[in-house]
């Protein structure tokens, strides 16, 4: 993740927007709460590799 996002200058606003889109997608596909939580925990772990500024 770090290598593929290096230099993109993603910030907190970009991160928040991405999470909004992810949550909307999970809603649209009616992903059950347990699986939804697993996905969000996994994605949250990647934040430090993606957000640079």
mmCIF entry with sequence, helices, sheets and N, C-alpha, C, O atoms, coordinates in Angstrom:
data_MODEL
# 
_entry.id   MODEL 
# 
_entity.id                         1 
_entity.type                       polymer 
_entity.pdbx_number_of_molecules   1 
# 
_entity_poly.entity_id                      1 
_entity_poly.type                           'polypeptide(L)' 
_entity_poly.nstd_linkage                   no 
_entity_poly.nstd_monomer                   no 
_entity_poly.pdbx_seq_one_letter_code       
;(UNK)(UNK)(UNK)(UNK)(UNK)(UNK)(UNK)(UNK)(UNK)(UNK)(UNK)(UNK)(UNK)(UNK)(UNK)(UNK)
(UNK)(UNK)(UNK)(UNK)(UNK)(UNK)(UNK)(UNK)(UNK)(UNK)(UNK)(UNK)(UNK)(UNK)(UNK)(UNK)
(UNK)(UNK)(UNK)(UNK)(UNK)(UNK)(UNK)(UNK)(UNK)(UNK)(UNK)(UNK)(UNK)(UNK)(UNK)(UNK)
(UNK)(UNK)(UNK)(UNK)(UNK)
;
_entity_poly.pdbx_seq_one_letter_code_can   XXXXXXXXXXXXXXXXXXXXXXXXXXXXXXXXXXXXXXXXXXXXXXXXXXXXX 
_entity_poly.pdbx_strand_id                 A 
# 
loop_
_entity_poly_seq.entity_id 
_entity_poly_seq.num 
_entity_poly_seq.mon_id 
_entity_poly_seq.hetero 
1 1  UNK n 
1 2  UNK n 
1 3  UNK n 
1 4  UNK n 
1 5  UNK n 
1 6  UNK n 
1 7  UNK n 
1 8  UNK n 
1 9  UNK n 
1 10 UNK n 
1 11 UNK n 
1 12 UNK n 
1 13 UNK n 
1 14 UNK n 
1 15 UNK n 
1 16 UNK n 
1 17 UNK n 
1 18 UNK n 
1 19 UNK n 
1 20 UNK n 
1 21 UNK n 
1 22 UNK n 
1 23 UNK n 
1 24 UNK n 
1 25 UNK n 
1 26 UNK n 
1 27 UNK n 
1 28 UNK n 
1 29 UNK n 
1 30 UNK n 
1 31 UNK n 
1 32 UNK n 
1 33 UNK n 
1 34 UNK n 
1 35 UNK n 
1 36 UNK n 
1 37 UNK n 
1 38 UNK n 
1 39 UNK n 
1 40 UNK n 
1 41 UNK n 
1 42 UNK n 
1 43 UNK n 
1 44 UNK n 
1 45 UNK n 
1 46 UNK n 
1 47 UNK n 
1 48 UNK n 
1 49 UNK n 
1 50 UNK n 
1 51 UNK n 
1 52 UNK n 
1 53 UNK n 
# 
_struct_asym.id          A 
_struct_asym.entity_id   1 
# 
loop_
_struct_conf.conf_type_id 
_struct_conf.id 
_struct_conf.pdbx_PDB_helix_id 
_struct_conf.beg_label_comp_id 
_struct_conf.beg_label_asym_id 
_struct_conf.beg_label_seq_id 
_struct_conf.pdbx_beg_PDB_ins_code 
_struct_conf.end_label_comp_id 
_struct_conf.end_label_asym_id 
_struct_conf.end_label_seq_id 
_struct_conf.pdbx_end_PDB_ins_code 
_struct_conf.beg_auth_comp_id 
_struct_conf.beg_auth_asym_id 
_struct_conf.beg_auth_seq_id 
_struct_conf.end_auth_comp_id 
_struct_conf.end_auth_asym_id 
_struct_conf.end_auth_seq_id 
_struct_conf.pdbx_PDB_helix_class 
_struct_conf.details 
_struct_conf.pdbx_PDB_helix_length 
HELX_P HELX_P1 AA1 UNK A 2  ? UNK A 5  ? UNK A 2  UNK A 5  1 ? 4  
HELX_P HELX_P2 AA2 UNK A 12 ? UNK A 28 ? UNK A 12 UNK A 28 1 ? 17 
HELX_P HELX_P3 AA3 UNK A 33 ? UNK A 44 ? UNK A 33 UNK A 44 1 ? 12 
HELX_P HELX_P4 AA4 UNK A 47 ? UNK A 50 ? UNK A 47 UNK A 50 1 ? 4  
# 
_struct_conf_type.id          HELX_P 
_struct_conf_type.criteria    ? 
_struct_conf_type.reference   ? 
# 
loop_
_atom_site.group_PDB 
_atom_site.id 
_atom_site.type_symbol 
_atom_site.label_atom_id 
_atom_site.label_alt_id 
_atom_site.label_comp_id 
_atom_site.label_asym_id 
_atom_site.label_entity_id 
_atom_site.label_seq_id 
_atom_site.pdbx_PDB_ins_code 
_atom_site.Cartn_x 
_atom_site.Cartn_y 
_atom_site.Cartn_z 
_atom_site.occupancy 
_atom_site.B_iso_or_equiv 
_atom_site.pdbx_formal_charge 
_atom_site.auth_seq_id 
_atom_site.auth_comp_id 
_atom_site.auth_asym_id 
_atom_site.auth_atom_id 
_atom_site.pdbx_PDB_model_num 
ATOM 1   N N  . UNK A 1 1  ? 0.815   -1.194 0.000  1.00 0.00 ? 1  UNK A N  1 
ATOM 2   C CA . UNK A 1 1  ? 0.000   0.000  0.000  1.00 0.00 ? 1  UNK A CA 1 
ATOM 3   C C  . UNK A 1 1  ? 0.860   1.260  0.000  1.00 0.00 ? 1  UNK A C  1 
ATOM 4   O O  . UNK A 1 1  ? 0.593   2.214  -0.731 1.00 0.00 ? 1  UNK A O  1 
ATOM 5   N N  . UNK A 1 2  ? 1.875   1.244  0.818  1.00 0.00 ? 2  UNK A N  1 
ATOM 6   C CA . UNK A 1 2  ? 2.719   2.434  0.944  1.00 0.00 ? 2  UNK A CA 1 
ATOM 7   C C  . UNK A 1 2  ? 3.365   2.792  -0.400 1.00 0.00 ? 2  UNK A C  1 
ATOM 8   O O  . UNK A 1 2  ? 3.372   3.956  -0.803 1.00 0.00 ? 2  UNK A O  1 
ATOM 9   N N  . UNK A 1 3  ? 3.896   1.799  -1.074 1.00 0.00 ? 3  UNK A N  1 
ATOM 10  C CA . UNK A 1 3  ? 4.553   2.039  -2.360 1.00 0.00 ? 3  UNK A CA 1 
ATOM 11  C C  . UNK A 1 3  ? 3.569   2.533  -3.412 1.00 0.00 ? 3  UNK A C  1 
ATOM 12  O O  . UNK A 1 3  ? 3.864   3.467  -4.158 1.00 0.00 ? 3  UNK A O  1 
ATOM 13  N N  . UNK A 1 4  ? 2.414   1.913  -3.470 1.00 0.00 ? 4  UNK A N  1 
ATOM 14  C CA . UNK A 1 4  ? 1.451   2.272  -4.519 1.00 0.00 ? 4  UNK A CA 1 
ATOM 15  C C  . UNK A 1 4  ? 0.799   3.639  -4.292 1.00 0.00 ? 4  UNK A C  1 
ATOM 16  O O  . UNK A 1 4  ? 0.267   4.225  -5.235 1.00 0.00 ? 4  UNK A O  1 
ATOM 17  N N  . UNK A 1 5  ? 0.832   4.157  -3.063 1.00 0.00 ? 5  UNK A N  1 
ATOM 18  C CA . UNK A 1 5  ? 0.226   5.454  -2.773 1.00 0.00 ? 5  UNK A CA 1 
ATOM 19  C C  . UNK A 1 5  ? 1.258   6.560  -2.545 1.00 0.00 ? 5  UNK A C  1 
ATOM 20  O O  . UNK A 1 5  ? 0.895   7.717  -2.337 1.00 0.00 ? 5  UNK A O  1 
ATOM 21  N N  . UNK A 1 6  ? 2.533   6.204  -2.585 1.00 0.00 ? 6  UNK A N  1 
ATOM 22  C CA . UNK A 1 6  ? 3.595   7.178  -2.336 1.00 0.00 ? 6  UNK A CA 1 
ATOM 23  C C  . UNK A 1 6  ? 3.525   8.326  -3.340 1.00 0.00 ? 6  UNK A C  1 
ATOM 24  O O  . UNK A 1 6  ? 3.395   8.114  -4.546 1.00 0.00 ? 6  UNK A O  1 
ATOM 25  N N  . UNK A 1 7  ? 3.612   9.531  -2.818 1.00 0.00 ? 7  UNK A N  1 
ATOM 26  C CA . UNK A 1 7  ? 3.624   10.712 -3.669 1.00 0.00 ? 7  UNK A CA 1 
ATOM 27  C C  . UNK A 1 7  ? 2.248   11.194 -4.108 1.00 0.00 ? 7  UNK A C  1 
ATOM 28  O O  . UNK A 1 7  ? 2.147   12.201 -4.810 1.00 0.00 ? 7  UNK A O  1 
ATOM 29  N N  . UNK A 1 8  ? 1.200   10.507 -3.716 1.00 0.00 ? 8  UNK A N  1 
ATOM 30  C CA . UNK A 1 8  ? -0.146  10.910 -4.124 1.00 0.00 ? 8  UNK A CA 1 
ATOM 31  C C  . UNK A 1 8  ? -0.691  12.046 -3.268 1.00 0.00 ? 8  UNK A C  1 
ATOM 32  O O  . UNK A 1 8  ? -1.694  12.668 -3.615 1.00 0.00 ? 8  UNK A O  1 
ATOM 33  N N  . UNK A 1 9  ? -0.021  12.314 -2.143 1.00 0.00 ? 9  UNK A N  1 
ATOM 34  C CA . UNK A 1 9  ? -0.397  13.404 -1.237 1.00 0.00 ? 9  UNK A CA 1 
ATOM 35  C C  . UNK A 1 9  ? -1.836  13.287 -0.740 1.00 0.00 ? 9  UNK A C  1 
ATOM 36  O O  . UNK A 1 9  ? -2.557  14.279 -0.635 1.00 0.00 ? 9  UNK A O  1 
ATOM 37  N N  . UNK A 1 10 ? -2.233  12.062 -0.439 1.00 0.00 ? 10 UNK A N  1 
ATOM 38  C CA . UNK A 1 10 ? -3.563  11.857 0.131  1.00 0.00 ? 10 UNK A CA 1 
ATOM 39  C C  . UNK A 1 10 ? -3.599  12.455 1.531  1.00 0.00 ? 10 UNK A C  1 
ATOM 40  O O  . UNK A 1 10 ? -2.659  12.303 2.310  1.00 0.00 ? 10 UNK A O  1 
ATOM 41  N N  . UNK A 1 11 ? -4.704  13.139 1.838  1.00 0.00 ? 11 UNK A N  1 
ATOM 42  C CA . UNK A 1 11 ? -4.833  13.760 3.144  1.00 0.00 ? 11 UNK A CA 1 
ATOM 43  C C  . UNK A 1 11 ? -6.042  13.174 3.892  1.00 0.00 ? 11 UNK A C  1 
ATOM 44  O O  . UNK A 1 11 ? -6.702  12.257 3.403  1.00 0.00 ? 11 UNK A O  1 
ATOM 45  N N  . UNK A 1 12 ? -6.315  13.711 5.066  1.00 0.00 ? 12 UNK A N  1 
ATOM 46  C CA . UNK A 1 12 ? -7.419  13.208 5.886  1.00 0.00 ? 12 UNK A CA 1 
ATOM 47  C C  . UNK A 1 12 ? -8.771  13.334 5.174  1.00 0.00 ? 12 UNK A C  1 
ATOM 48  O O  . UNK A 1 12 ? -9.628  12.460 5.301  1.00 0.00 ? 12 UNK A O  1 
ATOM 49  N N  . UNK A 1 13 ? -8.953  14.417 4.431  1.00 0.00 ? 13 UNK A N  1 
ATOM 50  C CA . UNK A 1 13 ? -10.208 14.609 3.699  1.00 0.00 ? 13 UNK A CA 1 
ATOM 51  C C  . UNK A 1 13 ? -10.362 13.526 2.624  1.00 0.00 ? 13 UNK A C  1 
ATOM 52  O O  . UNK A 1 13 ? -11.452 12.984 2.441  1.00 0.00 ? 13 UNK A O  1 
ATOM 53  N N  . UNK A 1 14 ? -9.292  13.218 1.926  1.00 0.00 ? 14 UNK A N  1 
ATOM 54  C CA . UNK A 1 14 ? -9.324  12.151 0.924  1.00 0.00 ? 14 UNK A CA 1 
ATOM 55  C C  . UNK A 1 14 ? -9.690  10.829 1.585  1.00 0.00 ? 14 UNK A C  1 
ATOM 56  O O  . UNK A 1 14 ? -10.501 10.062 1.065  1.00 0.00 ? 14 UNK A O  1 
ATOM 57  N N  . UNK A 1 15 ? -9.079  10.575 2.734  1.00 0.00 ? 15 UNK A N  1 
ATOM 58  C CA . UNK A 1 15 ? -9.342  9.328  3.469  1.00 0.00 ? 15 UNK A CA 1 
ATOM 59  C C  . UNK A 1 15 ? -10.822 9.242  3.858  1.00 0.00 ? 15 UNK A C  1 
ATOM 60  O O  . UNK A 1 15 ? -11.475 8.220  3.648  1.00 0.00 ? 15 UNK A O  1 
ATOM 61  N N  . UNK A 1 16 ? -11.331 10.325 4.422  1.00 0.00 ? 16 UNK A N  1 
ATOM 62  C CA . UNK A 1 16 ? -12.734 10.344 4.857  1.00 0.00 ? 16 UNK A CA 1 
ATOM 63  C C  . UNK A 1 16 ? -13.681 10.128 3.678  1.00 0.00 ? 16 UNK A C  1 
ATOM 64  O O  . UNK A 1 16 ? -14.677 9.413  3.790  1.00 0.00 ? 16 UNK A O  1 
ATOM 65  N N  . UNK A 1 17 ? -13.360 10.751 2.555  1.00 0.00 ? 17 UNK A N  1 
ATOM 66  C CA . UNK A 1 17 ? -14.182 10.585 1.360  1.00 0.00 ? 17 UNK A CA 1 
ATOM 67  C C  . UNK A 1 17 ? -14.161 9.135  0.875  1.00 0.00 ? 17 UNK A C  1 
ATOM 68  O O  . UNK A 1 17 ? -15.192 8.588  0.484  1.00 0.00 ? 17 UNK A O  1 
ATOM 69  N N  . UNK A 1 18 ? -12.996 8.531  0.905  1.00 0.00 ? 18 UNK A N  1 
ATOM 70  C CA . UNK A 1 18 ? -12.873 7.125  0.498  1.00 0.00 ? 18 UNK A CA 1 
ATOM 71  C C  . UNK A 1 18 ? -13.702 6.222  1.403  1.00 0.00 ? 18 UNK A C  1 
ATOM 72  O O  . UNK A 1 18 ? -14.364 5.298  0.930  1.00 0.00 ? 18 UNK A O  1 
ATOM 73  N N  . UNK A 1 19 ? -13.664 6.491  2.703  1.00 0.00 ? 19 UNK A N  1 
ATOM 74  C CA . UNK A 1 19 ? -14.457 5.682  3.633  1.00 0.00 ? 19 UNK A CA 1 
ATOM 75  C C  . UNK A 1 19 ? -15.955 5.857  3.400  1.00 0.00 ? 19 UNK A C  1 
ATOM 76  O O  . UNK A 1 19 ? -16.720 4.899  3.511  1.00 0.00 ? 19 UNK A O  1 
ATOM 77  N N  . UNK A 1 20 ? -16.370 7.075  3.080  1.00 0.00 ? 20 UNK A N  1 
ATOM 78  C CA . UNK A 1 20 ? -17.788 7.312  2.768  1.00 0.00 ? 20 UNK A CA 1 
ATOM 79  C C  . UNK A 1 20 ? -18.220 6.476  1.563  1.00 0.00 ? 20 UNK A C  1 
ATOM 80  O O  . UNK A 1 20 ? -19.286 5.861  1.578  1.00 0.00 ? 20 UNK A O  1 
ATOM 81  N N  . UNK A 1 21 ? -17.392 6.456  0.528  1.00 0.00 ? 21 UNK A N  1 
ATOM 82  C CA . UNK A 1 21 ? -17.701 5.671  -0.665 1.00 0.00 ? 21 UNK A CA 1 
ATOM 83  C C  . UNK A 1 21 ? -17.701 4.179  -0.356 1.00 0.00 ? 21 UNK A C  1 
ATOM 84  O O  . UNK A 1 21 ? -18.559 3.440  -0.838 1.00 0.00 ? 21 UNK A O  1 
ATOM 85  N N  . UNK A 1 22 ? -16.744 3.741  0.445  1.00 0.00 ? 22 UNK A N  1 
ATOM 86  C CA . UNK A 1 22 ? -16.689 2.335  0.823  1.00 0.00 ? 22 UNK A CA 1 
ATOM 87  C C  . UNK A 1 22 ? -17.942 1.934  1.590  1.00 0.00 ? 22 UNK A C  1 
ATOM 88  O O  . UNK A 1 22 ? -18.538 0.895  1.306  1.00 0.00 ? 22 UNK A O  1 
ATOM 89  N N  . UNK A 1 23 ? -18.343 2.744  2.552  1.00 0.00 ? 23 UNK A N  1 
ATOM 90  C CA . UNK A 1 23 ? -19.538 2.439  3.347  1.00 0.00 ? 23 UNK A CA 1 
ATOM 91  C C  . UNK A 1 23 ? -20.791 2.423  2.474  1.00 0.00 ? 23 UNK A C  1 
ATOM 92  O O  . UNK A 1 23 ? -21.669 1.583  2.665  1.00 0.00 ? 23 UNK A O  1 
ATOM 93  N N  . UNK A 1 24 ? -20.875 3.335  1.534  1.00 0.00 ? 24 UNK A N  1 
ATOM 94  C CA . UNK A 1 24 ? -22.025 3.361  0.617  1.00 0.00 ? 24 UNK A CA 1 
ATOM 95  C C  . UNK A 1 24 ? -22.056 2.099  -0.243 1.00 0.00 ? 24 UNK A C  1 
ATOM 96  O O  . UNK A 1 24 ? -23.125 1.561  -0.527 1.00 0.00 ? 24 UNK A O  1 
ATOM 97  N N  . UNK A 1 25 ? -20.887 1.635  -0.649 1.00 0.00 ? 25 UNK A N  1 
ATOM 98  C CA . UNK A 1 25 ? -20.807 0.409  -1.444 1.00 0.00 ? 25 UNK A CA 1 
ATOM 99  C C  . UNK A 1 25 ? -21.230 -0.793 -0.614 1.00 0.00 ? 25 UNK A C  1 
ATOM 100 O O  . UNK A 1 25 ? -21.976 -1.649 -1.091 1.00 0.00 ? 25 UNK A O  1 
ATOM 101 N N  . UNK A 1 26 ? -20.760 -0.860 0.619  1.00 0.00 ? 26 UNK A N  1 
ATOM 102 C CA . UNK A 1 26 ? -21.159 -1.957 1.502  1.00 0.00 ? 26 UNK A CA 1 
ATOM 103 C C  . UNK A 1 26 ? -22.673 -1.942 1.726  1.00 0.00 ? 26 UNK A C  1 
ATOM 104 O O  . UNK A 1 26 ? -23.311 -2.994 1.762  1.00 0.00 ? 26 UNK A O  1 
ATOM 105 N N  . UNK A 1 27 ? -23.237 -0.753 1.876  1.00 0.00 ? 27 UNK A N  1 
ATOM 106 C CA . UNK A 1 27 ? -24.698 -0.623 2.020  1.00 0.00 ? 27 UNK A CA 1 
ATOM 107 C C  . UNK A 1 27 ? -25.418 -1.108 0.765  1.00 0.00 ? 27 UNK A C  1 
ATOM 108 O O  . UNK A 1 27 ? -26.396 -1.851 0.846  1.00 0.00 ? 27 UNK A O  1 
ATOM 109 N N  . UNK A 1 28 ? -24.925 -0.681 -0.390 1.00 0.00 ? 28 UNK A N  1 
ATOM 110 C CA . UNK A 1 28 ? -25.578 -1.024 -1.660 1.00 0.00 ? 28 UNK A CA 1 
ATOM 111 C C  . UNK A 1 28 ? -25.607 -2.534 -1.897 1.00 0.00 ? 28 UNK A C  1 
ATOM 112 O O  . UNK A 1 28 ? -26.537 -3.062 -2.508 1.00 0.00 ? 28 UNK A O  1 
ATOM 113 N N  . UNK A 1 29 ? -24.579 -3.216 -1.407 1.00 0.00 ? 29 UNK A N  1 
ATOM 114 C CA . UNK A 1 29 ? -24.524 -4.662 -1.583 1.00 0.00 ? 29 UNK A CA 1 
ATOM 115 C C  . UNK A 1 29 ? -25.048 -5.422 -0.362 1.00 0.00 ? 29 UNK A C  1 
ATOM 116 O O  . UNK A 1 29 ? -24.924 -6.644 -0.275 1.00 0.00 ? 29 UNK A O  1 
ATOM 117 N N  . UNK A 1 30 ? -25.634 -4.675 0.577  1.00 0.00 ? 30 UNK A N  1 
ATOM 118 C CA . UNK A 1 30 ? -26.254 -5.274 1.762  1.00 0.00 ? 30 UNK A CA 1 
ATOM 119 C C  . UNK A 1 30 ? -25.300 -6.222 2.485  1.00 0.00 ? 30 UNK A C  1 
ATOM 120 O O  . UNK A 1 30 ? -25.678 -7.328 2.873  1.00 0.00 ? 30 UNK A O  1 
ATOM 121 N N  . UNK A 1 31 ? -24.071 -5.775 2.659  1.00 0.00 ? 31 UNK A N  1 
ATOM 122 C CA . UNK A 1 31 ? -23.064 -6.580 3.350  1.00 0.00 ? 31 UNK A CA 1 
ATOM 123 C C  . UNK A 1 31 ? -23.465 -6.666 4.833  1.00 0.00 ? 31 UNK A C  1 
ATOM 124 O O  . UNK A 1 31 ? -23.707 -5.641 5.471  1.00 0.00 ? 31 UNK A O  1 
ATOM 125 N N  . UNK A 1 32 ? -23.534 -7.871 5.368  1.00 0.00 ? 32 UNK A N  1 
ATOM 126 C CA . UNK A 1 32 ? -23.915 -8.032 6.778  1.00 0.00 ? 32 UNK A CA 1 
ATOM 127 C C  . UNK A 1 32 ? -22.949 -7.296 7.716  1.00 0.00 ? 32 UNK A C  1 
ATOM 128 O O  . UNK A 1 32 ? -21.780 -7.090 7.392  1.00 0.00 ? 32 UNK A O  1 
ATOM 129 N N  . UNK A 1 33 ? -23.466 -6.911 8.874  1.00 0.00 ? 33 UNK A N  1 
ATOM 130 C CA . UNK A 1 33 ? -22.716 -6.089 9.822  1.00 0.00 ? 33 UNK A CA 1 
ATOM 131 C C  . UNK A 1 33 ? -21.370 -6.700 10.220 1.00 0.00 ? 33 UNK A C  1 
ATOM 132 O O  . UNK A 1 33 ? -20.372 -5.983 10.288 1.00 0.00 ? 33 UNK A O  1 
ATOM 133 N N  . UNK A 1 34 ? -21.323 -7.999 10.481 1.00 0.00 ? 34 UNK A N  1 
ATOM 134 C CA . UNK A 1 34 ? -20.053 -8.628 10.880 1.00 0.00 ? 34 UNK A CA 1 
ATOM 135 C C  . UNK A 1 34 ? -19.002 -8.492 9.800  1.00 0.00 ? 34 UNK A C  1 
ATOM 136 O O  . UNK A 1 34 ? -17.868 -8.103 10.079 1.00 0.00 ? 34 UNK A O  1 
ATOM 137 N N  . UNK A 1 35 ? -19.368 -8.811 8.562  1.00 0.00 ? 35 UNK A N  1 
ATOM 138 C CA . UNK A 1 35 ? -18.422 -8.719 7.454  1.00 0.00 ? 35 UNK A CA 1 
ATOM 139 C C  . UNK A 1 35 ? -18.051 -7.267 7.182  1.00 0.00 ? 35 UNK A C  1 
ATOM 140 O O  . UNK A 1 35 ? -16.899 -6.958 6.876  1.00 0.00 ? 35 UNK A O  1 
ATOM 141 N N  . UNK A 1 36 ? -19.021 -6.393 7.295  1.00 0.00 ? 36 UNK A N  1 
ATOM 142 C CA . UNK A 1 36 ? -18.781 -4.964 7.100  1.00 0.00 ? 36 UNK A CA 1 
ATOM 143 C C  . UNK A 1 36 ? -17.729 -4.485 8.101  1.00 0.00 ? 36 UNK A C  1 
ATOM 144 O O  . UNK A 1 36 ? -16.803 -3.759 7.739  1.00 0.00 ? 36 UNK A O  1 
ATOM 145 N N  . UNK A 1 37 ? -17.878 -4.892 9.348  1.00 0.00 ? 37 UNK A N  1 
ATOM 146 C CA . UNK A 1 37 ? -16.915 -4.521 10.374 1.00 0.00 ? 37 UNK A CA 1 
ATOM 147 C C  . UNK A 1 37 ? -15.530 -5.040 10.062 1.00 0.00 ? 37 UNK A C  1 
ATOM 148 O O  . UNK A 1 37 ? -14.540 -4.333 10.250 1.00 0.00 ? 37 UNK A O  1 
ATOM 149 N N  . UNK A 1 38 ? -15.455 -6.278 9.582  1.00 0.00 ? 38 UNK A N  1 
ATOM 150 C CA . UNK A 1 38 ? -14.153 -6.859 9.219  1.00 0.00 ? 38 UNK A CA 1 
ATOM 151 C C  . UNK A 1 38 ? -13.478 -6.048 8.119  1.00 0.00 ? 38 UNK A C  1 
ATOM 152 O O  . UNK A 1 38 ? -12.279 -5.774 8.186  1.00 0.00 ? 38 UNK A O  1 
ATOM 153 N N  . UNK A 1 39 ? -14.249 -5.666 7.114  1.00 0.00 ? 39 UNK A N  1 
ATOM 154 C CA . UNK A 1 39 ? -13.698 -4.880 5.999  1.00 0.00 ? 39 UNK A CA 1 
ATOM 155 C C  . UNK A 1 39 ? -13.196 -3.533 6.510  1.00 0.00 ? 39 UNK A C  1 
ATOM 156 O O  . UNK A 1 39 ? -12.091 -3.110 6.168  1.00 0.00 ? 39 UNK A O  1 
ATOM 157 N N  . UNK A 1 40 ? -13.994 -2.869 7.319  1.00 0.00 ? 40 UNK A N  1 
ATOM 158 C CA . UNK A 1 40 ? -13.614 -1.548 7.805  1.00 0.00 ? 40 UNK A CA 1 
ATOM 159 C C  . UNK A 1 40 ? -12.379 -1.604 8.713  1.00 0.00 ? 40 UNK A C  1 
ATOM 160 O O  . UNK A 1 40 ? -11.530 -0.714 8.659  1.00 0.00 ? 40 UNK A O  1 
ATOM 161 N N  . UNK A 1 41 ? -12.277 -2.637 9.536  1.00 0.00 ? 41 UNK A N  1 
ATOM 162 C CA . UNK A 1 41 ? -11.085 -2.796 10.377 1.00 0.00 ? 41 UNK A CA 1 
ATOM 163 C C  . UNK A 1 41 ? -9.853  -3.003 9.497  1.00 0.00 ? 41 UNK A C  1 
ATOM 164 O O  . UNK A 1 41 ? -8.809  -2.395 9.733  1.00 0.00 ? 41 UNK A O  1 
ATOM 165 N N  . UNK A 1 42 ? -9.975  -3.851 8.495  1.00 0.00 ? 42 UNK A N  1 
ATOM 166 C CA . UNK A 1 42 ? -8.845  -4.099 7.585  1.00 0.00 ? 42 UNK A CA 1 
ATOM 167 C C  . UNK A 1 42 ? -8.418  -2.808 6.883  1.00 0.00 ? 42 UNK A C  1 
ATOM 168 O O  . UNK A 1 42 ? -7.231  -2.484 6.836  1.00 0.00 ? 42 UNK A O  1 
ATOM 169 N N  . UNK A 1 43 ? -9.379  -2.086 6.345  1.00 0.00 ? 43 UNK A N  1 
ATOM 170 C CA . UNK A 1 43 ? -9.063  -0.861 5.610  1.00 0.00 ? 43 UNK A CA 1 
ATOM 171 C C  . UNK A 1 43 ? -8.441  0.176  6.537  1.00 0.00 ? 43 UNK A C  1 
ATOM 172 O O  . UNK A 1 43 ? -7.499  0.866  6.148  1.00 0.00 ? 43 UNK A O  1 
ATOM 173 N N  . UNK A 1 44 ? -8.949  0.293  7.741  1.00 0.00 ? 44 UNK A N  1 
ATOM 174 C CA . UNK A 1 44 ? -8.408  1.260  8.699  1.00 0.00 ? 44 UNK A CA 1 
ATOM 175 C C  . UNK A 1 44 ? -6.929  0.990  8.984  1.00 0.00 ? 44 UNK A C  1 
ATOM 176 O O  . UNK A 1 44 ? -6.164  1.922  9.233  1.00 0.00 ? 44 UNK A O  1 
ATOM 177 N N  . UNK A 1 45 ? -6.536  -0.257 8.948  1.00 0.00 ? 45 UNK A N  1 
ATOM 178 C CA . UNK A 1 45 ? -5.134  -0.609 9.188  1.00 0.00 ? 45 UNK A CA 1 
ATOM 179 C C  . UNK A 1 45 ? -4.200  -0.102 8.076  1.00 0.00 ? 45 UNK A C  1 
ATOM 180 O O  . UNK A 1 45 ? -2.989  -0.010 8.276  1.00 0.00 ? 45 UNK A O  1 
ATOM 181 N N  . UNK A 1 46 ? -4.756  0.217  6.929  1.00 0.00 ? 46 UNK A N  1 
ATOM 182 C CA . UNK A 1 46 ? -3.939  0.694  5.812  1.00 0.00 ? 46 UNK A CA 1 
ATOM 183 C C  . UNK A 1 46 ? -3.779  2.223  5.797  1.00 0.00 ? 46 UNK A C  1 
ATOM 184 O O  . UNK A 1 46 ? -3.028  2.767  4.987  1.00 0.00 ? 46 UNK A O  1 
ATOM 185 N N  . UNK A 1 47 ? -4.477  2.889  6.680  1.00 0.00 ? 47 UNK A N  1 
ATOM 186 C CA . UNK A 1 47 ? -4.496  4.356  6.655  1.00 0.00 ? 47 UNK A CA 1 
ATOM 187 C C  . UNK A 1 47 ? -3.105  4.965  6.702  1.00 0.00 ? 47 UNK A C  1 
ATOM 188 O O  . UNK A 1 47 ? -2.804  5.862  5.915  1.00 0.00 ? 47 UNK A O  1 
ATOM 189 N N  . UNK A 1 48 ? -2.260  4.504  7.597  1.00 0.00 ? 48 UNK A N  1 
ATOM 190 C CA . UNK A 1 48 ? -0.932  5.112  7.732  1.00 0.00 ? 48 UNK A CA 1 
ATOM 191 C C  . UNK A 1 48 ? -0.074  4.920  6.484  1.00 0.00 ? 48 UNK A C  1 
ATOM 192 O O  . UNK A 1 48 ? 0.882   5.668  6.277  1.00 0.00 ? 48 UNK A O  1 
ATOM 193 N N  . UNK A 1 49 ? -0.395  3.942  5.659  1.00 0.00 ? 49 UNK A N  1 
ATOM 194 C CA . UNK A 1 49 ? 0.333   3.734  4.409  1.00 0.00 ? 49 UNK A CA 1 
ATOM 195 C C  . UNK A 1 49 ? -0.219  4.585  3.269  1.00 0.00 ? 49 UNK A C  1 
ATOM 196 O O  . UNK A 1 49 ? 0.436   4.745  2.239  1.00 0.00 ? 49 UNK A O  1 
ATOM 197 N N  . UNK A 1 50 ? -1.408  5.125  3.447  1.00 0.00 ? 50 UNK A N  1 
ATOM 198 C CA . UNK A 1 50 ? -2.091  5.842  2.368  1.00 0.00 ? 50 UNK A CA 1 
ATOM 199 C C  . UNK A 1 50 ? -2.096  7.348  2.592  1.00 0.00 ? 50 UNK A C  1 
ATOM 200 O O  . UNK A 1 50 ? -1.841  8.117  1.664  1.00 0.00 ? 50 UNK A O  1 
ATOM 201 N N  . UNK A 1 51 ? -2.384  7.770  3.815  1.00 0.00 ? 51 UNK A N  1 
ATOM 202 C CA . UNK A 1 51 ? -2.474  9.210  4.120  1.00 0.00 ? 51 UNK A CA 1 
ATOM 203 C C  . UNK A 1 51 ? -1.061  9.730  4.386  1.00 0.00 ? 51 UNK A C  1 
ATOM 204 O O  . UNK A 1 51 ? -0.357  9.247  5.272  1.00 0.00 ? 51 UNK A O  1 
ATOM 205 N N  . UNK A 1 52 ? -0.666  10.737 3.586  1.00 0.00 ? 52 UNK A N  1 
ATOM 206 C CA . UNK A 1 52 ? 0.682   11.301 3.702  1.00 0.00 ? 52 UNK A CA 1 
ATOM 207 C C  . UNK A 1 52 ? 0.689   12.672 4.368  1.00 0.00 ? 52 UNK A C  1 
ATOM 208 O O  . UNK A 1 52 ? 1.631   13.014 5.082  1.00 0.00 ? 52 UNK A O  1 
ATOM 209 N N  . UNK A 1 53 ? -0.337  13.439 4.140  1.00 0.00 ? 53 UNK A N  1 
ATOM 210 C CA . UNK A 1 53 ? -0.340  14.836 4.657  1.00 0.00 ? 53 UNK A CA 1 
ATOM 211 C C  . UNK A 1 53 ? -1.567  15.091 5.487  1.00 0.00 ? 53 UNK A C  1 
ATOM 212 O O  . UNK A 1 53 ? -1.746  16.195 6.002  1.00 0.00 ? 53 UNK A O  1 
# 
